[in-house]
Each structure stands twice: as structure tokens, then as C-alpha cells.
Amino acid sequence: MNVTINITSSKEEQQKVAVPIEVYQAFERLKRSWSSLMPKEELNFLFLNIQLIGDFGDALTLKRFSRDNPTQYAAALAHGWKPQEDVQLAANVKNFLKQWLEDHGASDDPEAQREFANKVTLYMMGHFAKQK
């Protein structure tokens, strides 16, 4: 059985701006916690004004990123964000998964393989970011 793993992204995912994993995690945590407290427009207003409110934790992470990378930060707000791909890690995960899928006679569904590979890669990137 020959298994091919194709790690591609949807058009929407490709338009998102790649940011460092710690910035991605800060965006996601703040979005998750603040979304329950305010409508989307107010949340966007807070993200736009992160320089005024970012004094600790995830807000400070975004404040520093927006100060050092204002164009990338603005683009992430406009188009969404995704974690930067760790090319070597993604290649290693792809090879590992391909071998595992071949060894276990897994399905030839490339979409399921891609989705699983992306989830594993994001998990590993988050795990390694915590170790830094």
C-alpha cells in the first residue's frame, strides 16, 4: 500500500498571517477569554489598541509583537493568524505519519491525513514553545 500525505491548506488558511507560536497562542487565549465578555467589534477595538492595555501576560506578548512588527500585526488582525510553520518539524511529522500510516494500513484519505498531520504539528509546536 502506498500512502501519500499532502499537507496543504484551505484558501482561507493560506490568507492568514503566520506569527510566532507564542503570539498565536496569545491571540487565541485572549480571543477565547475576551469573546465571552464583549462583542466582536469591541474585541477588535482592544486588539487594535493593545499598546494601551498590554501590560501583562498575553496582552504584553501582543503589545511587544505589535511594537516590533506593526505591519504583520495589522495584517494578522485583518486576515486572521496562524502559527509559523516549523519547516523541519513539519517534514519530520509528515515522514513519521507516512511511515505509521503505511505500517498500519491506514486509509488513503488525503484530507484526513492532512488534517491529522496539522493537528499533530500544532500540538508539537505548542509543546516545544512551552519548553523554551
FENRA-V828308 format. One record per run of one state. SS is the DSSP state (H for helix, E for strand, - for the rest). FROM is the first residue (numbers start at 0). TO is the last residue. Records with the same first field share a line. If there is no record, write none. Layout:
SS=FROM-TO / FROM-TO
This chain:
-=0-9 / 15-15 / 19-19 / 35-38 / 48-48 / 53-55 / 68-68 / 79-79 / 83-85 / 103-108 / 131-131
H=10-14 / 20-34 / 39-47 / 49-52 / 56-67 / 69-78 / 86-102 / 109-130
E=16-18 / 80-82
